[in-house]
Amino acid sequence: MTAFTAKHLQRNLVLLRGFTVLRAALIVYSVLVPYLLFKGLETGTVFLLQGVIYSGLLVIMDVPAGHLADRIGRRKTLFIGAIILLLGHFLMFWGSGLNAMIFSFIASGVGSCLLSGVPSALLYDSLKSAQQLPRYRKQESKLKEYGYYANALAGLMGGVMFSFNVHLPILLTMLAMFLAVFLPLLMHEPKVERKRELKKAHLEIYDVLHYALKGHDEIKWLLLLAFSIMPMTWLGFWLAQSFWVEIGISPVYYGFFNAGLLFVAAFGARIFPKLLSILSLLKIALIMALLISVAFIVQGLYAVSYVIVLQLLVSLSFGISDPMFTDLINHRVSSDIRASMVSVLSFINRLGIVLLSLLMTPLMGIYTASDLFVGAGVLVLCIALPVIALLQKKGVFAQIS
């Protein structure tokens, strides 16, 4: 393998940002429900595809996908993942009927997992190979920030394009993924330092999970802290539209509201390096837990239009927490399991989302969105604060910076 130079690093940084933007430009997802209804599916079937098949695959495949990246290389994994995701979108466009859509969502789920934690691992090891690791925190922040901006703009574009032609959002999503396929081929694979003997895949995945959840003191507590906060921020996005319906906001504005939330998340990703430099992890965790809880409870108690501004606090916490936990874990693992560990973080987050979905879905037919917001706010306090107190008692926050 040729030496990894500053030129290779600069090329990787540019290509990773481009790949992140194209990967996040999922224009069709902002109008996914009406598009699938246009394709002849029923609302219940759409929920089955999104909530069971897609989300289930994300939970099951996340860690194996990260392991694959550590085993065969990050460039190859990004290339394979982009092709599979492109195939999923092609099936969504070209196919018809339930079977075609099932295969579409299976391909999209597998492709998304292969692209999940790999860019972050590639970024970290590129900077490490070029001996520029102090730049990592800022570069990780930029990578997340660009993704949120692209997501927001895609959301704004989706509704407008759908009104012109129902197929335009999926066609442009396919174009973005087609362009993304070629970028990993232009990247340079950084050096991976292997500290562990290669075993069979299932044994290595077991070792990674054991190491993350039991073998490394700091990482297991970081994962527990992430589990108590990150899924709650996703819950805010999930309940938002139901709340907007309840208080009578026109669907015309939904795209703009979603874009606003993502722009604030991008701002959160931008400021997280500064926050970690001036505040302890304990203070950041407490602030996020309280912000999320207060935002949920106040929205639930005062179900009027002007309180939706409080959703920005949840979105800000979301933008901070994602790159922050990724950063803290990347600094604590060796390069040969880096993608796997970031995937474990993603797995923990998605598992929390699935559990919250299972809890909230039956309640949505019984309670209003306002009631659920109040309940979610209390749930945040009941989960996050005891976890923070436990970590403080064990001296975890004093060890982690």
KATA-V282049 format. One record per helix or strand of 2 or more residues. SS is the DSSP state (H for helix, E for strand). FROM is the first residue (numbers start at 1). TO is the last residue. If there is no record, write none. Layout:
SS&FROM&TO, SS&FROM&TO
This chain:
H&6&24, H&27&38, H&43&72, H&74&94, H&98&114, H&118&129, H&133&164, H&168&186, H&201&215, H&217&246, H&251&278, H&281&301, H&305&330, H&335&364, H&369&393, H&396&399
